[in-house]
Amino acid sequence: MERQDLAHAQRLVFKIGTNSLLTDQNTIDYPRIDRLAFTLASLRQAGKEVVLVSSGAIGVGCVQQGIAQRPQAIPEQQALAALGQVTLMSIYSRFFAYYTQDVAQILLTRDVMDYPESLKNCRNSLEVLLAQKVIPVINENDAVAVDELDHQTRFGDNDTLSALVTNIVEADLLVLLTDVDGFYTADPHSNPQAQRISRLEGISQDNLDQAGGKGSSFSTGGMTTKLKAGKLVLDQGRSMVIMGSQEPADIFKLLAGEDIGSLVSARQSFQKEEK
């Protein structure tokens, strides 16, 4: 896939992380969420099919409760997720409604993906929502997901979840919106000499070693999880973009072929299929 091919991508999955939903002061970034809603609603109303995978339930729950750090205890995390998810969806519903765009909530656990019948039902629900011009907003069901050897229902991070969703709905492109504007030769937060890599064809072990690091006090992901998610979509012949979330309207520039973020592409070119 080349950048000029991105304009032909019809079905798009966007993933936004907790860091991108909160300000540096750990408050909810309402202006950015508003701009995101405008951008995705505009794409939907231009004829694109849009899915949003959104983190943030625990982070928003922490904000509501005045908690500065993500708690370590699982029951506390799950309680905050239950609290924060309601608020998060209320925010999305309100901002998307400003642009006359309906959204729907889908909360998933790993076991839904592991069993053929539940996976089929999930896919069917998503297909109906997309056909009805609704934007599904997907998150892991953190309030009930567990990570035990005999009953694993967690995805671990929403980068992985977004990649699985991309493959389930056979999307043309996955776009990861994050707090850095692409994949760099080194951590740009600590190394001013780091340079953005505009294009990756495939993901090597060297790329994974370059990524390093992990997420913030509220999030679970990092660049390594994003590249691992990329491998999942590349294995299915799809492509992914890692780009900054600071200005959601840059998505328009991305789809117009501008050099935004890092394009991680499958080796074969994107071919538009009539549906």
C-alpha positions as CSV (number, residue, x, y, z in Angstrom):
1,M,0.0,0.0,0.0
2,E,1.2,3.5,-0.9
3,R,0.0,6.7,0.6
4,Q,-1.9,7.7,-2.4
5,D,-3.9,4.4,-2.0
6,L,-5.2,5.5,1.4
7,A,-7.9,7.6,-0.2
8,H,-9.5,4.4,-1.5
9,A,-9.8,2.8,1.9
10,Q,-13.5,2.4,2.5
11,R,-13.7,0.7,5.9
12,L,-11.6,2.2,8.6
13,V,-10.8,1.3,12.2
14,F,-9.5,4.0,14.5
15,K,-8.0,3.4,17.9
16,I,-7.5,6.1,20.4
17,G,-5.6,5.6,23.7
18,T,-6.2,6.9,27.2
19,N,-3.4,9.5,26.9
20,S,-5.1,11.1,24.0
21,L,-8.4,11.5,25.9
22,L,-6.8,13.2,28.9
23,T,-4.9,16.5,29.2
24,D,-1.4,16.8,30.8
25,Q,-3.3,17.8,34.0
26,N,-5.2,14.5,33.9
27,T,-8.5,16.0,33.1
28,I,-10.8,14.9,30.2
29,D,-9.7,16.6,27.0
30,Y,-13.2,17.7,25.8
31,P,-11.9,19.9,22.9
32,R,-9.9,17.0,21.4
33,I,-12.8,14.6,21.7
34,D,-15.0,17.1,20.0
35,R,-12.6,17.4,17.1
36,L,-12.3,13.6,16.9
37,A,-16.1,13.3,16.8
38,F,-16.3,15.9,14.0
39,T,-13.6,14.2,12.0
40,L,-15.0,10.7,12.2
41,A,-18.6,11.9,11.7
42,S,-17.4,13.7,8.6
43,L,-15.8,10.6,7.2
44,R,-18.9,8.6,7.9
45,Q,-21.1,11.1,6.2
46,A,-18.8,11.1,3.2
47,G,-19.5,7.5,2.7
48,K,-16.7,5.8,4.7
49,E,-17.5,3.0,7.2
50,V,-15.9,3.9,10.6
51,V,-15.2,1.9,13.7
52,L,-13.7,3.5,16.8
53,V,-11.8,1.4,19.4
54,S,-11.5,3.6,22.5
55,S,-9.5,3.1,25.6
56,G,-10.1,5.4,28.6
57,A,-12.6,3.7,30.9
58,I,-10.2,3.3,33.8
59,G,-8.5,6.7,33.1
60,V,-11.8,8.5,33.1
61,G,-12.9,6.7,36.2
62,C,-9.7,7.9,37.9
63,V,-10.5,11.5,36.9
64,Q,-14.0,11.2,38.3
65,Q,-12.7,9.8,41.6
66,G,-9.7,12.2,41.8
67,I,-7.2,9.4,41.6
68,A,-3.8,10.5,40.2
69,Q,-2.4,7.0,39.5
70,R,-3.9,3.9,38.0
71,P,-4.4,1.5,41.0
72,Q,-2.6,-1.8,41.0
73,A,-5.4,-3.9,42.5
74,I,-7.5,-5.6,39.9
75,P,-10.9,-5.1,41.8
76,E,-10.2,-1.3,42.0
77,Q,-9.3,-1.2,38.3
78,Q,-12.5,-3.0,37.4
79,A,-14.6,-0.8,39.6
80,L,-13.1,2.3,38.0
81,A,-13.7,0.8,34.5
82,A,-17.4,0.3,35.3
83,L,-17.7,3.9,36.5
84,G,-15.6,5.5,33.7
85,Q,-17.1,3.6,30.8
86,V,-20.5,5.1,31.4
87,T,-19.1,8.6,31.5
88,L,-16.9,7.9,28.4
89,M,-19.8,6.7,26.3
90,S,-21.9,9.6,27.5
91,I,-19.2,12.0,26.3
92,Y,-19.0,10.3,22.9
93,S,-22.7,10.2,22.5
94,R,-23.0,13.9,23.2
95,F,-20.2,15.0,20.9
96,F,-21.1,12.8,18.0
97,A,-24.7,14.0,18.4
98,Y,-23.5,17.5,17.7
99,Y,-22.7,16.2,14.2
100,T,-25.9,14.1,13.8
101,Q,-24.0,10.9,14.0
102,D,-25.2,7.9,16.0
103,V,-22.8,5.7,17.9
104,A,-23.2,2.3,19.5
105,Q,-21.3,0.7,22.4
106,I,-19.7,-2.8,22.1
107,L,-17.7,-4.2,25.1
108,L,-15.7,-7.2,24.3
109,T,-13.7,-9.9,26.1
110,R,-11.1,-12.3,24.7
111,D,-13.4,-15.3,24.9
112,V,-15.8,-13.7,22.5
113,M,-13.0,-13.9,19.9
114,D,-12.0,-17.4,20.8
115,Y,-15.4,-19.2,20.2
116,P,-16.7,-19.4,16.6
117,E,-20.3,-18.8,17.4
118,S,-19.8,-15.7,19.6
119,L,-17.2,-14.4,17.1
120,K,-19.8,-14.8,14.3
121,N,-22.4,-12.9,16.4
122,C,-19.9,-10.1,17.1
123,R,-19.1,-9.8,13.4
124,N,-22.8,-9.8,12.4
125,S,-23.6,-7.1,15.0
126,L,-20.8,-4.9,13.6
127,E,-21.9,-5.4,10.0
128,V,-25.5,-4.4,10.8
129,L,-24.3,-1.3,12.6
130,L,-22.1,-0.3,9.8
131,A,-24.8,-0.9,7.2
132,Q,-27.1,1.4,9.3
133,K,-24.4,4.1,9.2
134,V,-23.7,3.9,12.9
135,I,-20.2,4.2,14.3
136,P,-19.5,1.4,16.7
137,V,-17.4,2.4,19.7
138,I,-15.6,-0.6,21.1
139,N,-13.7,-1.2,24.3
140,E,-12.5,-4.1,26.3
141,N,-15.0,-5.0,29.0
142,D,-12.5,-4.2,31.8
143,A,-15.1,-4.4,34.5
144,V,-15.4,-8.2,34.1
145,A,-12.4,-9.4,32.1
146,V,-9.9,-11.6,33.9
147,D,-6.4,-12.9,33.1
148,E,-6.1,-16.3,34.7
149,L,-4.4,-19.4,33.3
150,D,-7.6,-21.4,33.1
151,H,-10.0,-18.5,32.1
152,Q,-8.3,-15.8,30.1
153,T,-10.7,-13.2,28.9
154,R,-8.4,-10.1,28.7
155,F,-6.9,-8.8,25.5
156,G,-4.1,-7.1,27.5
157,D,-4.3,-3.8,25.5
158,N,-6.5,-2.1,23.1
159,D,-3.9,-2.0,20.4
160,T,-4.3,-5.8,20.1
161,L,-8.1,-5.4,20.3
162,S,-8.1,-2.9,17.5
163,A,-6.1,-5.2,15.3
164,L,-8.4,-8.1,16.0
165,V,-11.4,-5.9,15.2
166,T,-9.8,-4.7,12.0
167,N,-9.4,-8.3,10.9
168,I,-12.9,-9.3,12.0
169,V,-14.6,-6.6,10.0
170,E,-12.1,-7.0,7.1
171,A,-11.3,-3.2,7.3
172,D,-9.0,-1.7,4.7
173,L,-7.0,0.3,7.3
174,L,-6.2,0.5,11.0
175,V,-5.2,3.9,12.3
176,L,-3.7,4.1,15.8
177,L,-4.0,7.6,17.3
178,T,-1.4,8.1,19.9
179,D,0.6,10.7,21.8
180,V,3.5,10.6,19.4
181,D,3.2,11.4,15.7
182,G,4.5,8.1,14.4
183,F,7.2,5.5,14.8
184,Y,10.7,6.9,15.5
185,T,14.2,5.7,15.3
186,A,14.4,6.3,19.1
187,D,12.0,7.6,21.8
188,P,11.3,11.2,20.8
189,H,10.4,12.1,24.3
190,S,13.9,11.5,25.5
191,N,16.0,11.7,22.4
192,P,15.8,15.0,20.4
193,Q,17.8,13.4,17.5
194,A,15.0,10.8,17.0
195,Q,13.6,10.8,13.5
196,R,10.1,9.8,12.4
197,I,10.0,6.8,10.0
198,S,7.4,7.6,7.3
199,R,7.1,4.1,6.0
200,L,7.6,0.5,7.2
201,E,7.1,-2.4,4.9
202,G,6.7,-5.2,7.4
203,I,7.8,-5.2,11.0
204,S,11.2,-6.7,12.0
205,Q,12.6,-7.7,15.3
206,D,14.9,-4.6,15.0
207,N,11.7,-2.5,14.8
208,L,10.4,-4.1,18.0
209,D,13.7,-3.6,19.7
210,Q,13.6,0.1,18.7
211,A,10.1,0.5,20.1
212,G,10.9,-0.4,23.7
213,G,9.2,1.4,26.6
214,K,5.6,1.2,27.8
215,G,2.6,3.4,28.3
216,S,1.7,6.0,30.9
217,S,0.4,5.7,34.5
218,F,-3.2,5.4,33.1
219,S,-2.6,3.4,29.9
220,T,-1.3,-0.1,29.3
221,G,0.1,0.2,25.8
222,G,3.3,1.5,24.3
223,M,4.9,1.5,20.9
224,T,5.8,-2.2,21.2
225,T,2.2,-3.2,21.5
226,K,1.4,-1.0,18.5
227,L,3.9,-2.8,16.3
228,K,2.7,-6.2,17.6
229,A,-0.8,-5.1,16.6
230,G,0.5,-4.1,13.2
231,K,1.9,-7.6,12.7
232,L,-1.6,-9.0,13.3
233,V,-3.1,-6.9,10.5
234,L,-0.1,-7.2,8.2
235,D,-0.5,-11.0,8.5
236,Q,-3.9,-10.6,6.9
237,G,-2.6,-8.4,4.1
238,R,-3.9,-5.2,5.7
239,S,-2.1,-2.0,6.6
240,M,-1.8,0.3,9.6
241,V,-0.9,3.9,10.3
242,I,0.5,5.2,13.6
243,M,-0.1,8.9,13.9
244,G,-0.5,11.7,16.5
245,S,-3.9,12.4,18.1
246,Q,-3.1,16.0,18.9
247,E,-5.1,17.2,15.9
248,P,-7.7,14.7,14.7
249,A,-8.3,16.7,11.5
250,D,-4.9,15.5,10.4
251,I,-6.8,12.3,9.5
252,F,-8.2,14.1,6.5
253,K,-4.6,14.9,5.4
254,L,-3.6,11.3,6.0
255,L,-6.3,10.0,3.7
256,A,-5.4,12.7,1.1
257,G,-2.0,11.1,0.8
258,E,0.0,13.6,2.9
259,D,3.1,12.4,4.8
260,I,1.4,12.0,8.2
261,G,2.5,9.5,10.8
262,S,4.1,6.2,9.9
263,L,2.5,3.9,7.3
264,V,3.1,0.2,8.2
265,S,2.0,-1.6,5.1
266,A,1.5,-5.1,3.8
267,R,3.8,-6.1,1.0
268,Q,1.0,-6.3,-1.6
269,S,-0.7,-3.1,-2.7
270,F,-4.2,-2.2,-1.6
271,Q,-6.8,-3.1,-4.1
272,K,-10.2,-1.4,-3.8
273,E,-13.0,-4.0,-3.9
274,E,-16.6,-3.1,-4.8
275,K,-19.0,-4.2,-2.2
